[in-house]
Amino acid sequence: MDEKRAELGETDAPAEDEVATAFDRIVDEGAQRLHRSWREVLTTGLAGGLEVAMGVLALLAVYAETGSHLLAGLAFSIGFVALLLARSELFTEGFLVPVTAVVAGRAGVPQLAKLWGGTLVANLLGGWLVMWVVVHALPEIGTTAVESSATFVEAPLDLQSVCLAFLAGSAITLMTRMQHGADTEGAKIVAAVAGAFVLAGLVLFHSILDSLIIFGALHAGAPFGYGDWLAWFWYVTLLNMAGGLLVVTLLRLVRSKELIERERAEVADR
């Protein structure tokens, strides 16, 4: 029995070391992001909105040609790959990493609120601007955006809508977790493609991605207004946060309880 335990310990040790390494990486990155100035938060978020809009452009173009949400979801992965390689920021990617840093004592709730609020506004602004250019450059994309956006603005606040938004928050936070567990850029890109496929290919309700589709529709003269967008946006944003925080992030924090206590002790001793 002792020999078996020893063997088990030997096989478990590398896995635990990998968990600790990934945790340290998440905390360090989260602390760096949370200590950014307002200028850094807003410019990084603006760039994120611009890059995701390129993915939305690809999504709408492929959907217009094929009528397939699954193929359009793969095309949208261009946006997530751009976010990854350009080191930009998307609001819904800000759950696991910065929250872990706050729980570990490396930053405070006000800094988290600044990151979330600034990134959300900047993502929307950057995406709004690019979609204006897209619709005026490629009017046929605007027509597709009007057709696609009906799925969101006409959706009732029912159980299906709640689950679609909750799943979207869980899926993108899982993508973030996968990328932080990967050691190579290639593996991180695979995670980005997988996350994009689930979000866009299955038409989950995502506060940023789908808002950009709606913005494109509004620029193209859609038969609805910004009030209709807001009526959809507020609950989707909250449920995206719930999905990201209550599923992936919470499980990660529970698993890392001892590592969090160690980090908090180190911070207290400084």
N, C-alpha and C positions, 0 to 999 in steps of 0.2 A: 504493500500500500504506500509506504514512504517513497519507494522508488517511483511509483506512478505519480505521486504528488510532485516529486522532484522533476520528473519529466514534464508534467503539466506546467509547473512553474517556469521551466525553461522555454516552453513554447508560448506561454502567456507573456513573458517579459518583453519580447520585442513588440508585441501588440500594444502593451501598456506604454512602452516608450514612444511608439508612434502616436498614441492618443495624447500623451503629454506634449510631444513636439507640436502636434497640430493645435493643441490648446494654446500653447505659448505663442504660436504664430498668429492665431486669431486675436488674442489679447493685445499683442503688440500692434497689429494692424488697426484694431478697433481704437486703441488709445491714440494712435497717430491721426486717424480720421476725426476723432472727437475733439482733438486739440487744434483743428484747423481754424483759421480766421474766417470771418464772414466772407471775405473776398474769395478765399479758397473754396469754401463750401458752395458758393453760388456759381463760380466759374466751372467747377467740377460737375455740378449738377446740370448746368446749361449744356456743357459738352455731352453729358449723358443723354439729355433730351434730343440733341441734334443727331447723335449716333443711333438711338432707338428709332428715330424717324426714318433713317435710311432703311432699317429693317422693315418698317411699316410700308415704305414705298415698294420694297421687294415683295412683301406679302400681298399687297393689293394688285400688283402687276401680275403675279403668278395666279392669283385667284381669278382675275379677270380673264385670263387665257385658258385656265383649266377647270374652274368651278370647283376645285378640290381644296378643302380646308387643310387637309393633311400636307399636301404639297406646298401650300401657302405657308404653313407653319415651319416647314423646313427652310423656305426662303427667308422667313423672318429671322432665322438664326444668324443672319448677317449682322443684325443689330446687336445681339448678345456677344457675338465674337468681337465686334468692334469695341463694345464696352470693356471686355476683358483685356484686349491687347492695348487699348488706349488708356487703361487705368482710370476710366471715368466712373461716375456714380449714378446708380438708379435708386430711387426712393425705396422700392420694395426689396432691394438687396441690403438694406440697412437695418435688418432685424438681428440676425445671429451674431455678427461680428461686433458691432458697437454695444449691443446689449450685454454681451459676455464681458466686454471691457468694463462696463459700468458695474456689473455685479461683482467683478473682481477688484473693484475699488480703484481702478485706474482713471476714472472720470466720473462726472456727476450727471444727474438727470437734466439739469439745464443745458448742458453741452449736447446731450442726446436730443433734446427738443430742438436745439438750433440746427443740428445735422438733419433731422427729419424734416422740419419745416422748410429750411432753406433748400434742401435737395428736391423736395416735392414741388415747390413753386418754380424752381429753376428748370426741372425736367419738363414741366408743362409749358413753360415759356419757350424753351428751346424747341420742343416738339411743335408747338403752335406756329412758330416762325417757319420751320422747314416745311410743314404741311401747306402753308400759304404758298410757298415757292413751288412745291410739287404740283398743287392743283392748277396753278397758273401756267406751269410749264407743260403739264400733261393732263389736259381736261378729262380724258377718259378715266384717269385714276380717280378724279373727283366723283365721277358717276358711280364707280365701284364702291367708293367710300360711303356714298349716300345709301346704297343698297345694303352694305355690310353693317353700317351703324344702327340700322333699325333693330338688329338683334339686341342691342344694348339699351337704347333709349326707350324702346317699347316694352322692355322686360318688366313685369310686375315684381314688386318686392315680395316674393314668395319663397318657399323652401328651396326650389330649384336654384333661384338666383343666389340665395344665401350660400348654398353648397358650392356653386360655381366660383363665387368670389373667395370662399374659404379655401377651396382646393388650389386656387391660383396663388394665394399667399404661401401655402404649404409647399407648392411645387417650386417656386422660385427660391425660397429659403433652402430647400433641399439642394437645389442647384448650387447655391452659394457654399453649402456644406461640402458637397462633392468637390468643388473647385479647390477648397482649402485643404481637402484631404489628398489632393493630387500633387505629385512631385514634378510633373512635366507640363509644359505648355500644351502639348498635344492632348493630354488627358483632360486638361481644363477646357479646351475647345470642345472636346466630346461632350463634356457636361453642359456647356453652353448650348450646343445643338440640341441635346436631349431636353433641356429646360424649355427652349423655344418651341420645340415640337409639341410638347405637352400643353404649354400655355396657348399658343396660337393655333396649333393643329386641332385641338379639341375645343377651341373657342371658349376657354375659361374666361371669367370676368377679371381682368387685370386693370387696375386704376390708371396706369400710365399708357400701356400699349393700346388699350381700347379707347382711351381719351384721345389719342392722336388720330385714330381712325375717325372718331366723331368730329374732331377739329377739321380734318380734311373734308368731311361732309358739310360742315358749316361754311367753310370757305367756298364750297361748290354750290351754295344756295340751297341747303337741305330744308325740308319743310318743318323744321323744329329749331329751337333756339338754345342759347346757353343755359337757360333755366332748366330745360329738359336734361341737358348734360349733368348739371349739378344735382338734379333729383336722383340720378343714377350714381354719380361719382361719390357722394358722401358715404353711402352705405357700403359700396364696393371697397373704398379705401379702408374703412374700419374693419371689414371682414378680411381683406388681404392681410392687415396687421394681425388680426386674431389668428389666421391660419399660420402665418410665419412665426408668431411668438408662442402660441399654445401647443404647437406640434413639434416642429424641428428644434426651435430654440430651447424650449422648456426641457425636452428630452436630453438635449446636449448639456444643459446646465445641471440637470440631475446626475447625469453620468459623470460629470467633471466636479462633483461636490468637493472632493479632497483637494483637487488642483486649485479650485477657487479659494478654499480656505488657506492654502499655502500662499497664493498670490496676495490675498488680503493681508496676511500676516507680514509679508515682505514689504508691502506698501506702508503698513503701520510702523515698521521699524525704520523707515527712511527719514 
